[in-house]
Amino acid sequence: MRDTSRRPETKRFDPYAADRPLGLRCRCGSVHEDGAAASPQCTEGYTRDFIEAALVKALLPEERLRRRFLQAVGSGTARAAIASLLPMSALEAMAQDKAPLEKKDLQIGFIAITCATPLIMAHPLGMYQREGLNVQLNKTAGWALIRDKMINREHDASHFLSPMPLAMSMGLGSTRAPTSVATIQNVNGQAITLHVKHKDKRDPKQWKGMKFAVPFEYSMHNFLLRYYVAEHGLDPDRDLQIRVTPPAEMVANLHAGNIDGFLGPDPFNQRAVYDGAGFIHLLSKEIWDGHPCCAFGVSEEFIRSHPNTFAALYRSVLNAAAMARDPSNREEIARAISPSAYLNQPETVVRQVLTGRFADGLGSVRNVPDRTDFDPMPWQAMAVWMLTQMKRWGYLKGEVNYRQIAEKVFLLTDARRQMKLLDQAEPDERRQQIRVMGRDFDPARPEEYVKSFAIRKAA
């Protein structure tokens, strides 16, 4: 006989319910032991629900206010609001720490420069392998190709110039491709190198009409060179010729006299000295000490589709950065990354860059231990500064929501969380304080900053 008794009403699971005990009930409707999802099919949804519910309760700790808010806007609106402000996919990856990897065989692009030290050294030192990853590092000829291979999904993750993910996410110079900065690969690590024939032209006011190379338009090299010469009264678009040149071709072009100098990445500044082609006019840290240079990044789609793989990559690169930050490891790292598969440079050159004890091409041996450093924090103030320079020089036009773009692209929350999980030291908050050529930058007032410069592109 068919049971006609009324079955209990199945209530739709709502992670935002004001009275829901956090972490006790899965979206499948079941209560799992210790709050864990019962099956892999539950895990992804459970993790997102748990994080989103935790965030709502953190933002609105009083149950009365939380209930009124959710009744007023609905859980769908609350979910959308959180997704617009926080990188949920990346947070999920962190919550699923050590979960099974969605993809183990990865293609990662890099340019053969010391800026990519953590990303490169993780390969010969076995850091990817320890996370269960089989990584193929692909040496790539130039930054436009790095961008295109990421857009075309030929690379799963990549070494980037730190402004590139901002430009790609906004569709500047390419089709729009939302891209995230997981870590900064290095800080400092650049220099202005001049041809040996210009040893008598140390005053930038003497550089009018000279030809300079930078590695890419959306690069700190371009922005710092422009800032530097503009502070000395030159308009970089009228008084100089600035050419985009792949880093590996900079020294040859300097030697041939095709350019008068470059603001480029190491080891090519040191290689120019080693080859007798140039001298180091100025380290970039003398323009802005602690400035970001390169970054490690992935597409937003990769984070969504491979959250556990992304977390494993994150751990690999952060562990490499922690090792690289210790000066006592620099000589060992120089040996590891100098061979042809990686930088293809004389070990002497790489060692001078990483240790900061180097010949400057002017007859002196300098000792600057932080000539390059490896603080991985993607401070969002840095991103805002980059956006102001894009706006200043006409790469970015119209109204700009500086803060929103910075928060979406630079995954600061994720980096903090993952460093904590790895028991790494708390980041130095002073890195957020930006001072360029003696002038402080306030990331809360970016448009005012742009308009304060006498030399800039006309709006």
WOQUI-V334235 format. One record per backbone hydrogen bond with DSSP energy under -0.5 kcal/mol. NH is the residue of the N-H (numbers start at 1). CO is the residue of the C=O. Records with the same first field share a line. If there is no record, write none. Layout:
NH = CO, CO
This chain:
4 = 2
11 = 9
17 = 14
20 = 17
24 = 21
26 = 30
29 = 26
32 = 24, 30
35 = 32
36 = 33
42 = 39
43 = 39
44 = 40
46 = 42
47 = 43
48 = 44
49 = 45
50 = 46
51 = 47
52 = 48
53 = 49
54 = 50
55 = 51
56 = 52
57 = 53
58 = 54
59 = 55
60 = 56
63 = 61
66 = 62
67 = 63
68 = 64
69 = 65
70 = 66
71 = 67
72 = 68
73 = 69
74 = 70
77 = 73
78 = 74
79 = 75
80 = 76
81 = 77
82 = 78
83 = 79
84 = 80
85 = 81, 82
86 = 82
88 = 86
91 = 87
92 = 88
93 = 89
94 = 90
95 = 91
96 = 92
97 = 94
99 = 96
106 = 104, 134
108 = 106, 136
109 = 157
110 = 138
113 = 111
114 = 266
115 = 266
116 = 113
117 = 114
120 = 116
121 = 117
122 = 118
123 = 120
124 = 120
125 = 121
126 = 123
127 = 122
128 = 122
130 = 126
131 = 127, 128
132 = 129
133 = 128
134 = 104
135 = 133
136 = 106
137 = 135
138 = 108, 136
139 = 137
140 = 110
146 = 142
147 = 143
148 = 144
149 = 145
150 = 146
151 = 147
152 = 148
153 = 150
154 = 149
155 = 149
156 = 107
157 = 107
158 = 297
159 = 109
160 = 295
162 = 293
164 = 161
165 = 161
167 = 163
168 = 164
169 = 165
170 = 166
171 = 167, 168
172 = 167
173 = 171
177 = 168
179 = 165
180 = 298
181 = 409
182 = 180, 296
183 = 296
184 = 376
185 = 183, 294
186 = 294
187 = 373
188 = 291
189 = 371
191 = 264
192 = 282
193 = 191, 262
194 = 279
195 = 260
196 = 277
198 = 195
199 = 196
201 = 198
204 = 202
206 = 203
207 = 204
208 = 205
209 = 239
210 = 207
212 = 241
213 = 261
214 = 243
219 = 217
223 = 219
224 = 220
225 = 221
226 = 222
227 = 223
228 = 224
229 = 225
230 = 226
231 = 227
232 = 228, 229
233 = 230
234 = 229
236 = 234
238 = 235
239 = 235
240 = 235
241 = 210
242 = 240
243 = 212, 241
245 = 214, 243
249 = 246
250 = 247
251 = 247
253 = 249
254 = 250
255 = 251
256 = 252
257 = 253, 254
258 = 253
259 = 253
260 = 211
261 = 211
262 = 193
263 = 213
264 = 191, 262
266 = 189
268 = 265
271 = 267
272 = 268
273 = 269
274 = 270
275 = 271
276 = 273
277 = 272
278 = 272
279 = 194
280 = 360
281 = 192, 279
282 = 192
284 = 190
286 = 283
287 = 284
288 = 284
290 = 288
291 = 288
293 = 186, 294
295 = 160
296 = 183
297 = 158
298 = 180
300 = 178
303 = 299
304 = 300
305 = 301
306 = 302
310 = 306
311 = 307
312 = 308
313 = 309
314 = 310
315 = 311
316 = 312
317 = 313
318 = 314
319 = 315
320 = 316
321 = 317
322 = 318
323 = 319
324 = 320
325 = 321
326 = 322, 323
327 = 325
329 = 326
330 = 327
333 = 329
334 = 330
335 = 331
336 = 332
337 = 333
338 = 334
339 = 335
342 = 339
343 = 337
344 = 338, 339
345 = 338
349 = 346
350 = 346
351 = 347
352 = 348
353 = 349
354 = 350
355 = 351
356 = 352
358 = 356, 366
360 = 364
366 = 358, 364
368 = 356
371 = 368
373 = 187
376 = 374
379 = 377
382 = 379
383 = 379
384 = 380
385 = 381
386 = 382
387 = 383
388 = 384
389 = 385
390 = 386
391 = 387
392 = 388
393 = 389
394 = 391
395 = 390
396 = 390
402 = 400
405 = 401
406 = 402
407 = 403
408 = 404
409 = 405
410 = 406
411 = 181, 409
412 = 410
415 = 411
416 = 412
417 = 413
418 = 414
419 = 415
420 = 416
421 = 417
422 = 418
423 = 420
424 = 419
429 = 427
431 = 428
432 = 429
433 = 430
434 = 432, 441
435 = 433
436 = 439
437 = 287, 435
439 = 436
441 = 434
443 = 441
445 = 442
446 = 443
449 = 445
450 = 446
451 = 447
452 = 448, 449
453 = 450
456 = 454
457 = 392
